């Protein structure tokens, strides 16, 4: 994705306030052993970009004065109750250095699984993203998690996911192997299933008393 920014010559609380009042958002670019650079961006364009999933998990082409550089979105601050982006941070990336990034998970084939289709299981999504390490060129916009074969009472862990080529789990995720999604029969349905045999057994007894 392409992002257009401009050099920001004035800094400070008052300058940032005036910048926001003029429809701009202050920001900063840092990393790659280069000095941090203060920038400003068009607020409306930035606000709409932040609503796109890819803006949060992709390598961005940030253009300043006609020159583009590769960056990642690292942080941004929103106003507590207004739809207003107060500040944004980008990190420069090098093609030869691995990056750590949280990548969104796209769950597929849930409705096709026997657990959901035949047994009425509910799937609980414990997390919707996974932290990975890879070179910038290998960074995926999302990672697909196939739920077609999930079974009742079982879960899919981080290490069960098939990662794209060149992508690995970061060390702590590899060691912890957290649960991403599990399949369970809802408690109400489970209680109904247990009550059904009892009701069936009671029916003949009730008939005998008549």
N, C-alpha and C positions, 0 to 999 in steps of 0.2 A: 504494500500500500504506500501511496505517496502522501507526504505531509509537507506543507509549505510553512516556513517560519521566517522570522526576520531578526536581525541583531537587535538587542535591547541595550541602549546606551545608558539609560537611567535606572537606578535601583533604589530600594528602600520601600518602606511601608506606604508613604505618601505617593510615591511614583507608581507603585503597583495598584493602588486604589484608583488613581487617575487612568491608568491603563485599562483596568476593568470597566470603568465608566465609559470608555471610548469603544467598548466592544472587543477588547483584546484580552488575552490570557498570558500572564508571565510564565516563563519556564526556564529550564536549564538543561544543558547537555554536558555530560561528564564521561570520563573513562578513556581507555587506550593511551594513558600517559600524556594526554594533551590537556591543556588548561580547561577548566570549566568555562562554558560559554553561556551567557544570559541571552535568552531569546524571548520573542513574543509571537503569539499565534492568533488567528482570527477565532474568536470564541465560538461562534455558531458552527463553523466548520468542524472545530475540535469537539464540541458537544455531540454532534451527530456521529463523528468518527468513534467516539467512546462507546456508542451504543452497538457497535459492530464487534462481534467476537474476535475476528481476525486482527483487529487493532490491538488487542491485548496479548496476543500470542504469536504474532508474526514479526519477522524482520521488516522494519519500516524504512522507506527511502525518505529521509528528511532533507529537504532542499532549502538552502539558505543562500541568497544572492546568486541563484542559478547553479550552485554547486550542491550535489547530493552526497549524503553520507548514510551509512547503514547504522540504525539505532534500534533499541528495544524500549518499549514503554516500561518504566520501572515504578513510577508512583504518580498519583495525582490526588488532589484534595478538592472536595466538593463543599459548597456552602451547606450549613446544617439543614436548611429548609427551602432554599431557593434552587432552581435548576441552573446553577452557576458553577463553572469550573474555576477554582481559585488559583491553582498552580499545577504545573505538570513537570515531571522529570523524565529525561531520556538518557539511556546509556549507549555510548558508542560501542560497536562490536567489530572485531577483527575476523576476517575470513578464516584465519588459521588458529583461532582460540575458541575452545568450547564455551558454550553458555549454559547456565542453569535457568530453566524456565518452567513455569506451571502451564501445562497445556490442557485445554478442555477435553473432556471425554464425551463422545457421542455413543450412546447406547442403542444397539440395533437388535431387531428380531425378538423383542420381548414378548409380543403378542403371539409369536409362532412357537414359543417354548411350551412343552407339555405341562410344566409347572403352573403356568398361567392359564393356558387354554383348557386343560383337562382337570386340573386340581384346584383351580381358583386361588393360586398363591398370589401374594402381593410382593412386589419387588421394592426393596428399600435401598435407595441410592445413598450410600454413606458419604461419598465424595463425588464431585463432578469435575475434578481436575487431577492431574498427576504431574509431579515434578520430575523432569528429565534433564539429561545432559547430552549435548551434541554440538557439532559444528553449525554455525549459522545457516549454511546451505542445506542442512538436513533437518532443520527445525520444522515440524509439521504444524499445520494450523489447528488440527485436532487429532485425537487418537480414537479409533473405533473399537468398541467393546461389544463383542457378539454375545447376546444373552440367549441364543436359540437353544442351548443345551443345558442351561442351568436347571438344577433339581431342587425340589423342596427340601429345606433344611441345610442347604449348601450355600456357599458364598464364592464370589470371584474376588481373588486377591490381586494386588498389583503385579506380582510375578506371573500371574496367569495370562496377562494381556500380551498379545503379539505386537511388539513395537516395530515401527518402521526401521528400515536399514539405517545404521549409523546412530540410532537413538538408544540410550541406556537410561535406566533408573538412576537417580542420584543415590549416593551411598546410604544415607539414612533411610530412604524409602526401600532400597534393596534389603537392608537388614531387618526393618520392621515389617515389611510385606503387609501393609494395611489392607483391610477389607474395602472393596469398592462398592459392592452391591450384594445383597443376600435375598433369598426367597423364603418366605414363611407363609403358612396358612394363617389368615387373620383370626384372632382369638374368638370372635363371634361365630365364625364358620366352624372352627374347631369344636366349640362348645355344642353347636347344633349337631355336628357329626357324632359326638359322644352321646347326646341325648336321644338320637334316633333309634339305636338298638334297644334302649330301655323302654321307649315308648312302644316299640314293636312287641316286646316281651310282655308288657302290661296289658296289651289289647286282648289276648286270649283269656287272661285271668279275669278281666272285666266281663267278658262274654259268659264265662262259667258261672259267675255270681247271679246272672239274670235268671 
